[in-house]
Amino acid sequence: MKNKVGRYSKYLRPITIILDLLIINLLAFIFLKDHLFSLYFSIFLCLSWIIIALNVGFYEVYRFTKGISIFNKTSKQFLLFTIVCFSFSGFYDKNSDSKTILTYIFFSFLLVVFFKLGIYYFLKKYRSLFGGNIRNVMIIGNGSNAVQLLNLFNENHDYGCNVIKAVTFESNKSSQIDESLLFATDNNIDVVYCSLFNLSKKEINKFIDFAENNLKTVKFLPENDEVFSGNQKIEYYDYIPILSLQKTYLDDPITKAIKRLFDIFFSILVIVLLLSWLVPILSVLIKLESKGPVFFKQGRPGIGENEFFCYKFRSMKINLTTEKEASKNDPRVTRTGRFIRKTSLDEMPQFLNVLLGDMSVVGPRPHLWSQNKVYGKKINKYMMRHYVKPGITGLAQVKGYRGEIETDEDMINRITLDVFYIENWSLILDIKIIFQTVVNIFKGEEKAY
């Protein structure tokens, strides 16, 4: 199991979103209850706020973000939010008081800024005083920006970056790069910062391949503006430019939000319409045939290779070989188990994983930890599958690469399709995969055992 870095960080953004929505709705009730406030207006406020936030990057706040930048984001957010509120009031209630609306906007702005900056500075102070949520980093290269970044991290502990090693190249640069990347793997380095000064394209690609195959974050320090192109995102640590490679299209906040909303809607639909009556029926069948729990849960590597518990209907007798794949005519599988595995009904509880946010409806299937350990080192780009949430179904599954892995070629074909899905995601592709999954269930699949 991979150690988690900043294990509670993922909750900060949802918490701040909920807090902001509570503020704008509570103040709307206080100031606008006589004219505008209603259930419809509340829904309208929430949707408008989130759509505006996605477009202005309101919640894209990181440890290197400056306080003035947060204030600017908040100002943009409320400028557009003000326009939306006046548009709604003009359409809904032509007699609404503009002064009251402006008062509502003003106090909402003050409270949101207060809490947003308060949380931001509290976390900076927390990292500085208590060393919370620390990233182990490594700085590689001879550029002047590499030296500046080293000084920045050493003098500003609120960035939460612990420099484990700084490498400057001497005569045998290629050998030093290999040794540095091996050091990063062996010493749990979270982020590698690499100066682009005097690096060839081949050497840069070596760092990119390292990031893809080892699930490490690599960021580049440019010496000039010539490299600001392609699939890159520029950030600034103080005044030092940092280039981050866009891992996947699904890194885009709007895209992630669209996929997550689709997952929530689809999983609720399945849970209400199918699992509500399927769970009692299968529970009885499973219990009648063999002793043990109705559900089987197993730790699997998820996004970022962080472990989560994957749920299934139990299809096997209780055994001590759960890290072993099911094979054809597997004696561990019960009669009920053969049926639910053949029809993929055993996977249905994973819609609870989707609702909880550990999985997606569509994505690379979560492998066993034993498979990760073996194939992660053997197959190029294998670890890219952990850039996104694992899925209940995926492109590899609907193309026939599901079930038992009998040869390395089976896994290579599966990873090729997983990587294609990650690099070419679209909502239409997700819908096509879901449709094909349903078709395959009714047609029957050779390797569904």
Residue pairs with C-beta under 8 A, 6 or more apart in sequence:
1 299
1 307
1 369
2 301
2 304
2 305
2 306
2 307
3 188
4 306
5 133
5 135
5 190
6 133
6 135
8 133
9 133
12 119
12 123
13 59
16 59
16 115
16 116
16 119
17 50
17 53
17 59
19 115
20 49
20 112
20 115
20 116
21 45
21 46
21 49
23 108
23 111
23 112
23 115
24 45
24 46
24 49
24 81
24 108
24 112
25 42
25 45
25 46
27 104
27 107
27 108
27 111
28 36
28 37
28 41
28 42
28 45
28 104
29 37
31 100
31 101
31 103
31 104
31 107
32 41
32 100
32 101
32 104
35 89
35 93
35 95
35 96
35 97
35 100
36 88
36 89
36 92
36 93
36 96
36 101
41 88
41 92
44 88
45 85
48 81
48 84
49 77
49 81
50 257
52 58
52 77
52 80
52 81
52 84
53 59
53 77
54 253
54 254
54 257
55 80
55 254
56 73
56 76
56 77
56 80
57 73
57 253
58 73
58 74
58 76
58 77
59 253
60 73
60 253
61 70
61 73
61 116
61 120
62 235
63 123
63 124
63 127
63 158
63 159
63 160
64 159
64 235
64 236
64 237
64 238
64 242
65 120
67 117
67 120
67 121
70 116
70 117
70 120
71 113
71 117
74 109
74 112
74 113
74 116
77 112
78 105
78 108
78 109
78 112
81 105
81 108
82 102
82 105
85 101
85 104
85 105
86 98
86 101
89 96
89 98
89 101
90 96
123 132
123 133
124 158
125 158
126 132
126 133
127 133
127 134
127 157
127 158
127 159
127 160
128 157
128 158
131 157
132 160
133 160
134 160
134 161
134 162
135 160
135 161
135 162
135 190
135 191
136 162
136 164
136 187
136 188
136 189
136 190
136 191
137 153
137 161
137 162
137 163
137 164
137 189
137 190
137 191
137 192
137 193
138 163
138 164
138 165
138 166
138 167
138 180
138 183
138 184
138 189
138 191
138 192
138 193
139 146
139 149
139 150
139 163
139 165
139 166
139 167
139 193
139 194
139 195
140 146
140 166
140 167
140 177
140 180
140 192
140 193
140 194
140 195
141 167
141 168
141 169
141 194
141 195
141 196
141 197
141 199
141 221
142 168
142 169
142 195
142 197
142 198
143 195
143 196
143 197
143 198
143 221
143 223
144 197
144 223
145 195
145 197
145 221
145 222
145 223
145 240
145 241
146 166
146 168
146 193
146 195
146 197
146 221
148 240
149 193
149 221
149 237
149 240
150 163
150 166
152 159
152 237
152 238
152 240
153 159
153 161
153 162
153 163
154 163
156 238
159 237
161 191
164 187
164 189
165 180
165 183
165 187
165 189
167 176
167 180
169 176
169 177
169 198
170 176
173 203
174 203
177 203
177 206
177 207
180 192
181 192
181 206
181 207
181 210
183 189
184 192
184 210
184 214
184 216
185 214
185 216
189 216
190 216
190 217
191 216
191 217
191 218
191 219
192 207
192 210
192 211
192 216
192 217
192 218
192 219
193 219
193 220
193 221
193 242
194 207
194 218
194 219
194 220
194 221
195 220
195 221
195 223
196 204
196 220
196 221
196 222
196 223
196 227
196 243
197 221
197 223
204 220
207 218
207 220
208 218
208 245
209 380
210 216
210 218
211 217
211 218
211 245
212 381
212 383
212 384
213 376
213 380
213 381
213 382
213 383
214 383
215 304
215 305
215 383
215 386
217 244
218 245
219 242
219 243
219 244
219 245
220 227
220 242
220 243
220 245
221 240
221 241
221 242
221 243
222 228
222 241
222 243
227 243
228 234
228 243
231 245
231 246
232 243
232 244
232 245
232 246
233 243
233 244
233 245
233 246
234 241
234 242
234 243
234 244
235 241
235 242
235 243
235 244
236 242
246 252
247 387
248 387
248 388
248 422
248 423
248 425
249 255
249 423
249 424
249 425
250 256
250 259
250 387
250 388
250 422
250 425
251 387
255 425
258 427
259 360
259 425
259 427
259 430
260 357
262 361
262 427
262 430
263 354
263 355
263 360
263 361
264 354
264 355
266 354
266 361
266 434
267 351
267 352
267 354
267 355
267 361
268 355
270 348
270 351
271 351
271 352
271 355
274 348
275 348
275 349
275 351
278 345
278 348
279 294
282 294
282 313
282 336
282 340
282 345
283 294
285 336
286 292
286 294
286 313
286 314
286 334
286 336
287 294
289 334
289 335
289 336
290 317
290 318
290 334
291 318
292 314
292 317
292 318
293 314
294 313
294 314
295 311
295 312
295 313
295 314
295 349
296 311
296 312
296 313
296 314
296 315
296 316
297 309
297 310
297 311
297 312
298 309
298 310
298 312
298 322
298 368
299 307
299 308
299 309
299 310
299 369
300 307
300 308
300 309
300 310
300 366
300 367
300 368
300 369
300 390
301 307
301 366
301 367
301 369
301 372
301 386
301 390
302 308
302 358
302 359
302 366
302 386
302 389
302 390
303 386
303 387
303 388
303 389
303 390
304 386
305 372
305 383
305 386
307 369
308 353
308 358
308 359
309 353
309 358
310 350
310 353
310 358
310 359
310 366
310 390
311 349
311 350
311 352
311 353
312 346
312 347
312 349
312 350
313 340
313 345
313 346
313 348
313 349
314 337
315 333
315 334
315 336
315 337
315 338
315 340
315 341
315 346
316 326
316 330
316 332
316 333
316 334
316 337
317 332
317 334
319 332
321 332
323 368
323 369
323 370
325 368
325 371
325 403
325 404
325 405
326 332
326 333
326 341
326 403
326 404
326 449
327 404
327 449
328 404
328 449
329 449
330 449
333 341
333 449
337 346
338 449
339 345
340 346
341 448
341 449
342 444
342 445
342 448
342 449
343 441
343 448
344 437
344 441
344 448
347 392
350 359
350 392
351 361
351 392
353 359
353 392
354 360
354 361
354 392
357 389
358 389
359 366
359 389
359 390
359 391
359 392
360 388
360 389
360 390
360 391
360 392
361 391
361 392
361 393
361 430
361 434
362 391
362 392
362 393
362 394
362 395
362 421
362 429
362 430
362 433
362 434
363 388
363 389
363 390
363 391
363 394
363 421
364 385
364 388
364 390
364 391
364 394
364 396
364 418
364 421
364 422
365 390
365 391
365 393
365 394
365 396
365 397
365 402
366 390
367 375
371 405
371 411
375 382
375 408
375 411
375 415
376 382
376 383
378 408
379 408
379 411
379 412
379 415
381 415
381 419
382 411
382 415
384 418
384 419
384 422
385 415
385 418
385 419
385 422
387 422
388 422
388 425
393 433
393 434
393 437
394 417
394 418
394 421
394 433
395 417
395 418
395 420
395 421
395 429
395 433
396 402
396 413
396 414
396 415
396 417
396 418
396 421
397 437
398 433
398 436
398 437
398 440
399 417
400 445
400 446
400 447
401 410
401 413
401 414
401 417
402 445
402 447
402 448
403 445
403 447
403 448
403 449
404 447
404 449
405 411
405 414
421 429
